[in-house]
Amino acid sequence: QVQLVESGGGLVQAGGSLRLSCAASGTIFRINSMAWYRQAPGKERELVAVIINGGSTDYEDSVKGRFTIPRDNAKNTVYLQMNSLKPEDTAVYYCNADVERKMYGVNNYWGQGTQVTVSS
C-alpha cells in the first residue's frame, strides 16, 4: 500500500506564507506525478499545482506567481510553497499522487487533507 501524509497547514494572515509538505511511503516503484488540490467550503475540489517526472509543473491561474511546487525525489516528498496568501486561498489542501508499484501498476492516491486558513 501507499500512504500520503501531509503537514504544514495552519492559520496565517493575508500576505503571509506557508509551506505544505506531503510525504509518500509504502511499496513505491516510481512516482509519476504529485499534485496539490484544494477544496473550499461549498466548492468543488480544484487542482492547484502539479509536478510530473522530469520536473514540469503547472499551476491554477489564481496561484501563478505566488505558489510553487518543489519536489524531493529522494524523499518521495512534494511541497507547496505558498506566498502572498489571500483569504480566498482558505481551503482544505489535499496531496495527490500517481504511484507505480511493481506488479500492481499505477494507482492514484490521496492524502487526508490539511486546513489552510488565511485571515484578512
Salt bridges, closest charged atoms under 4 A:
GLU46 OE2 - ARG38 NE 2.68
GLU60 OE1 - ARG38 NH2 3.87
ASP61 OD1 - LYS64 NZ 3.08
ASP89 OD1 - ARG38 NH1 2.98
ASP89 OD2 - ARG66 NH1 2.79
GLU100 OE1 - ARG30 NH2 2.82
